[in-house]
Amino acid sequence: LREPLEKLVARLQTVTIGLLTDLAQGKVNSSLANSALYLKVFGHTVIGWRWLEQAIRAEEGLAKGNAADVSFYKGKLQAARYFLTWEVPGCHHELAILEARDDVCLGMQDEWF
């Protein structure tokens, strides 16, 4: 389960360093133009990490063999599988936009509304 999250963390780290470098060079507007997208990816990364932790604890709980808790732990594992398989990989699209320093949002003009 951890592989999708590891890939996301590595790519997010690269994007973060790139954006911080741009900020240090004074490219404030272009660096922050897609900040909501960055926050979404960062949030998914944190939630993915939390689901991975819960999956580890669920596997430990299943190993203890308490029959009353089996369904609970299997539910935790399935939810973790869902998030790490469906939600986490989708963040790579957002990271591609951030890597490209896409300026669609930044380029919008007030008078166009």
N, C-alpha and C positions, 0 to 999 in steps of 0.2 A: 504493500500500500504506500510505502514511503517514496517510491521513485518519482511519481508525478510531482510531489511536493518538493523533493530535492531539486528537480529541474526548474521548478518555478522559483525557488529561493535563489538559485545560481543566476538565473536570468534577471530577476528583480535586483539582485546585488549589482550586476553589470549596468543595468539601466539607471539605478540610483547613483552610481559613481559617475556615469555620463552626465546626468542632470546636475549633480553637484559641481562637476567641472564647468559646465556651461554657466551655472550661477556664479562661480568664482571668476569667470571671464566677463561678467556683467550682462549676460544674456538673460535678464530677469523675466521679461515678458514671455519670451519663447519657452523658457524653462518651466514656468508656472502655468502656461496656457492650458495644459491638460492635467492639472493637479487633481481634479476630481477622479479622473481615470486612474491616476497613480494611487490615490487613496483606496479606490475599489480593489485594485490588485493587492495592495498591501493588506487590506482587510481580509481578503480571501486567503492570503498566505497565513495570516494569524489563525483564522478559523480552521484552515486545513491542518495546521500544527496541533490545534486543540483536538480536532477529530482523530488525528493520529495518536495522540496521547490517550484518548478514550478507547481507541481500538486496542492499544497495548494493554490497558487495564482490563478490558473485556476479555481478551485472550487469557490473561492471568486468572480472571474470575472463572472462566470456563474450565481452566486446568484444575481448579479446586474441586470441581465436580459436584457442586451444590445444585441439585435438580430444580429447586425452586427458582433459581436465578438464570437458568439457561435461556429462556426466551428474552429476558431483559438484555443479556449480554449479546445474544445473536442480533437483536435489534440495533444495538450500538454498533456492532461490526458492519451491519448492512448500511446503516446511515453513514458511517465513515467511508465505506466503499463508494457509496453514491457521491459524496462530496468530492472525494479524491479522484474519482473517475470521470464525473460529469462537470463539476464546477471548476476545479483547479486547472485542467488543461485549457479551458476556455479563456483563461487569463493571458495566454500567449498572444492572442489577437490584440488585446489591449496593450501588451508590452511592445508589440510591433509598431503600433501607433506612437507610443512614447519614444521608442528607439528612433523612429523616423523624424521626430520633432515635428509632427504634423501640425500645420497652422490653420486648418479649416476653422476652428473655433476662434482663434486669435484674429483671423482675417475678417470676421464679421464686422460690419459697420452699423452704427446706430441708425443712420438714415435709411437703411434697408428694411427696417421694421415697419 
